[in-house]
Amino acid sequence: MRRIDDIGLILYPETESENPLVRRFLSLPGKRHSHYASEEGLSGLIDEARGGGLASKQVLILKEFRGRFFQLCPGSPNMICCRYLLLNTGFNCLYDCVYCYLNSYLNSFGIVQFTNVFRVLDEISRFHAASDHNRVYRVGTGEFTDSLMMDEIVGLGPAIIEHTSGMANIMLELKTKSDNIGHLLEIARRGNTVLAWSLNTPGNIERYEKDSAPLEARLGAASRAAGAGYFVAFHFDPVIPYPGWEDEYVSLVDALYDAVPAERIVWISMGGFRYAPGFRDAVRTRFPGEDLTLAEMFPGRDGKLRYFRPERRRIYTLLSDRIRSKEGRPFVYLCMEDSDMWRDVFGDSYSSSMELELCLSDYLRRNFLHGPR
């Protein structure tokens, strides 16, 4: 698994040399670092790094973020969305997943860590103060980067866990493909924090999730997290079928339940591989031998290319049936599918994304939340 040790160059803004977060990164041994005074200066340093043979995943760019730290998941048109609340903490990550939609950003170079990331604490406080305290809100990182890949240096995980520990209607989710949770296990006040893992079969991890933690490491980390008292969650997204996938995904569900007490699992999501127009050309530039986009796919109601509906239905039905054969009570849901697919798989559907959000909120409140911990 790629770690912070594999970063070769750190670029940071000259004006933030005394920022505690910047100082922590600059104190790492064996790292080259250069400062920049402007966007033009940063572009020049990036060009030098490229010209010097450094790959994108070897360069860490520290910079201030001037956009929104806190936002509603944009979802996908004409699809049912769980209305997850996103925390933007950085852009790009250490791992090199072939299917990652960030591959569409051909002009993106380096891993970006926002130097003013702790502003999210204030934004969460403002949101919580104005929220409906009878509803449960799922708030988390991991949409544009990996939540925990280098959090032992950033320190956002412990800060945000403790900050939200007294917010009884907030379920904070930190989602990762790493096993980097050691710095979180001794936190006394965890609130309703959920540590979550994206899961795939060993073959798909090796083929499509380069430099991420192997399955055994992820499940081992999930086991330690549950043992420390955290809630845990899992995301089968994207599911990528191949000859014999059925038995291997069933074995994956079994392995997950062997590793983690069923009563600690709060939700499990499922989603098939899909991609937006333009992704194919971009991903083939980075991965000339990729075979993901060779599969027979068809535009869905949101315009994204997807496996045919019968294939997706079979994927979701197989996984959900296996999950429901186990003990426990996780909320199992589809990521970015239409109401017809919900009905086909679960025998019921939602008329809107808001209806799903409210149902999920009520389910979590009744089954898992018991006030601050």
Secondary structure, DSSP 8 states (H G I E B T S, - for coil): ---GGG--EEEEEGGGTT-HHHHHHHTSTT-EEEEESSHHHHHHHHHHHHHTT--GGGEEEEE---S-SEEE----TTSB----EEE--EES-SSEETT-GGGG-TT--SEEEETTTTHHHHHHHHHHHHS-TTS-EEEEE-SSS-SSTTHHHH-HHHHHHHHHTT-TTEEEEEEESS---GGGTT-S--TT-EEEEE---HHHHHHHEETS--HHHHHHHHHHHHHTT-EEEEEEEEE---TTHHHHHHHHHHHHHHHS-GGGEEEEEEEE-EE-TTHHHHHHHH-TT--GGGS-EEE-TTS-EEE-HHHHHHHHHHHHHHHHTSSS--EEEESSB-HHHHHHHHS---SSHHHHHHHHHHHHHHHT--S--
